[in-house]
Amino acid sequence: MRIALHADGGAKAGLGHLGRCGALAQAFAKRGHSTVFVDVPAECRPWLKERGFKTTALGRKRYDVIVADSYRLTADDLARLRRQASRLLVLDDLGTTTAPCDFILNGNLYAGALRYAAEPGASLLLGPRFAPMRREYWRAPKPRRISPRLRRLLITTGGAVSAALIERLIAAAKSALPDLTVTAVIGPFEKKPAAQAGVRYAHSPAALRPLLEACDAVVVAGGQTVYEAVFTGAPMLVLLRSADQNDNVASLVAQGAALSIGAVSEDFEGNLKRTLKALSPARRAALSARGAGLVDGRGALRVADILCARPS
């Protein structure tokens, strides 16, 4: 089968949409199908190429499956994609898609609570069982060891430009726990900052799983990376970067799998300081345990199997 993926991304939009479509592309390839990303913003093409993905212009070409993942695609855009595909899969985090499509995918914890505007014929793939995660998460998670002291903190705020935000988080964390060693993930659209004591910068790492497994806790924005943190059992402090992350953050907090440090418009630095100081080994163990089993990492494979098994 020939499969095209149309995803949003960039210095402002970040890499969440491209990342989860990359997971789907890996799953389709694992099942023996041909994949290509179409109409990718120029600034994102090097990031995809480094990860082994092909890109092209959609033009008028037809595909067996088109995957659409962008808040910027209008109903007319989706209708055009549907005409160029035997099957159209739309990733819909908000339940607002009204254009004709064959599948709606929402792999978030809150997915089952939404009402979907899609036409009755669309199949709904809902919840973390279908959360598309990259192949590094297809292997079972390692047992999580909770250290007596919080010594290693990971900070990852997504692929969008966020250097100033990261520096504020680092400063707040080091103010709360001066002996802390911080690893900060820097996206591909940023320059690597100047070195500072007790801080390591990971610039556009090929894989996040090893960093999550090595940390004692993680400060993470409320996008798709939260599921990677849950998978590895990393005790998680979540920062709300945008309104579309609100349901994600609220669901994780309600499950007891994360602590919220508020939104970027709030006193997140003060919240982070207070939370880190109070984050005992028992509290970290509880966060890790409550997140265990929420996501098994194999959602992309399930989606690929369903789309490729259904007759045209």
Secondary structure, DSSP 8 states (H G I E B T S, - for coil): -EEEEEE--BTTTBSHHHHHHHHHHHHHHHTT-EEEEES--GGGHHHHHHTT--EE--TT--EEEEEEE-TT--HHHHHHHHHTEEEEEEE-SSS---S--SEEEE-STTGGGS---S-TTSEEEESGGG----GGGSS--------SS--EEEEE--SSS-HHHHHHHHHHHHHH-TT-EEEEEE-TTS-----BTTEEEEES-S-SHHHHHH-SEEEEESSTHHHHHHHHT--EEEEE-SGGGHHHHHHHHHHTS-EEEEETTS-HHHHHHHHHHT--HHHHHHHHHHHTTS--S-HHHHHHHHHHHS--
